[in-house]
Amino acid sequence: MSAAQTAQLMDGTGLAHRIIEEAAAKAAEISRRGGTSPCLATVLVGEDPASVTYVRMKRARCAKAGVQSRHIALPATTTTAELIATLAGLSGDPDVHGILLQHPCGPHIDERAAFEAITPEKDVDGVTTHSFAAMSFALPGFVSCTPGGIMRLLEAYDVDLAGKHAVVVGRSAILGKPAGMLLLARNATVTYCHSRTADLSAVVREADVVVAAVGRPRLIRGEDIKPGAVVIDAGYNPGNVGDVDFDTARTRARLITPVPGGVGPMTIAVLLAQTVDAAANQLGFQHH
């Protein structure tokens, strides 16, 4: 690939729009047939400005897709036990079909214990160990939204993963780890890298598919991208900068996600699609 050629951009915004339209049509059908709209409960602990913004954005998208949202704002002083009680209450509430706990919750909260208080049927954000196991063993369940969005993008651009070397940089419980499992399920050969990986550049250079999910601006250097590779940048850093050095990477990659407009919109689209699916399941509608 000559330097004059640049990678095709993977348009997450456009694909997300189509997924949300589909979800909206399904939500309308559920409302028509069941007399009730799919409902997503969002739970936020404290007033972290980024989290407040995210929740507002998610609720606005919900409204557009005909999904009701119920927002529970808890004070920053909330204890783990109080948060668990709130989530358990929502898990048992038949009017709520999906539950999203906005994280991080704060250092004083046992986040894993909080996540586990969400019943798997309503875990539309794919954060429980039950959901992780389902992703790992290809069982029915909900996927973590960002990895789920990444897989849908790869599918939309006809990226054949079988036998390809996929390098996932980052090992967080709801991004890096599940992304690797979903890639493995599609017959990719998966390498996980992280902050302790020796000679990250050497591993990235071998990758047919790179998933950057580590939250460090421009950690992945463009010159380390194998010519013709597919680059998925799931990083969000201040100033709309991803984890990949976009300008140099796009001169070598075949496909690349922009930041913003790549993985970000897909995450919310998957959240909404899964909320509508959860409502369909709980209300006993045929899954199609």
Secondary structure, DSSP 8 states (H G I E B T S, - for coil): --TT---EE--HHHHHHHHHHHHHHHHHHHHHHHS---EEEEEEES--HHHHHHHHHHHHHHHHTT-EEEEEEE-TT--HHHHHHHHHHHHT-TT--EEEE-S---TTS-HHHHHTTS-GGG-TT--SHHHHHHHHTT-SS---HHHHHHHHHHHHTT---TT-EEEEE---TTTHHHHHHHHHHTT-EEEEE-TT-TTHHHHHHT-SEEEE-S--TT-B-GGGS-TT-EEEE---BTTTB-SB-HHHHTTT-SEE--TTTSHHHHHHHHHHHHHHHHHHHHTT----
